[in-house]
């Protein structure tokens, strides 16, 4: 351990012993920094410590971050190039930049400091994390999602996973610039959103499902009433008539939990034009499908799956969680009549995110779901040593019985849709 770190730990211990927590809460960051600066100067002079002015300023900033922010994690939170922060104990901190994960050096004092920060994060959002409740899911003040697991559940030390909230939403123009999709795909999805197609966005963790959902929502009419349902509020809809609902975990007495299924059921009584579920992961899928089938066209949701067909299988499984009375054929008919389009997104090994497939759910033939792929990403053969995934977005065109064609004509966007495929020689 360096001399500078040892000195900081010594000063930190003395200052923290003398602190009044209630007084700290009443101070602004500037006022707290002034008070801490005086305390550091006094202790340095009292003990004749060889600490230059620049290092004293670093100590003060670290103390402010720890008392009012997230301690050593605060610089990572302020770095806009970082999308995820993952702490596996006080010595192992990883971040994701540009889709790639890398280890970073973060100067935690010890494991106790990480645990202290975890408990502070939980307490600020009305939760607690301790031996009796070692797991915690929460949302920070800036909208970032955080998951906490502490020992003895986390064997190698306190684990904190933070999915940072992006200050600016990414639209289709940006996604095309990033190479996540082609301009024609963006145009198709814009028409699908305006035409009130029911859309599922499928993909793995961190593949960009919520980003896609935000981009799609930008083409919803300002005249529509939208109800959003999320575990942690991440969606940023620009429309004026939006009701945002968020689930709630059980309190200290293990009561008061509100689950997504209850919110979906309640949303049907709120006269919504569209219902957007941030992520379907359980029995709420049944009510979501019912809503899609009973006049709430244009509803959207995301789920975890590797292919469009896997996505439908997952929806089947989630509906079975809600009801064991319906036969599988009835469930499939409900799904096929409710879901119009599946957007499959993947994060590739080079860190890039791409729309791998846009697939339309056509109908049932016997007991099999018929699906038609409109666009897909066809990767090129990987060259030895290649760091970037190259490929092309290709299409086979639209089927004549496509629901997208029917709805585009109904909404006056038929010519726009036709010109999109004529431009590609379809």
Buried (B, 14 or more C-beta within 10 A) or exposed (E): EEEBEEBBBEBBEBBEEEBEEEEBEEBEEEEBBEBBBEBBBEBBEEEEBEBEEEBBEBBBBBBBBBBBBBBBBBBBBEBEEBBBBBBBBBBBBBBBBEBEEEEBEBBBBEBEBBBBBBBBBBEEEEBEBEEEBBEBBBBBEEBBBBBBBBBEEBEEBBBBBBBBBBEEBBBBEEBBEEBBBBEBBBBBBBBBBBBBBBBBBBBEEBBBBBBBBBBBBBBBBEEBBBBBBBBBBBBBBEBEBBEBBBBBBEEEEEEEEBBBBBBBBBBBEEEBBBBBBBBBBBBBBBBBBBBBBEEBBBBBBBBBBBBBBBBBBBBBEBBBBBEEEBEEEEBBBBBBBBBBBBBBBBBBEBBBBBBBBBBBBBBBEEEEBEBBBBBBBEEEEEEEEEEEBEBEBEBEBBBEEBBBBEBBBEBEBBEBBBEBBEEEEE
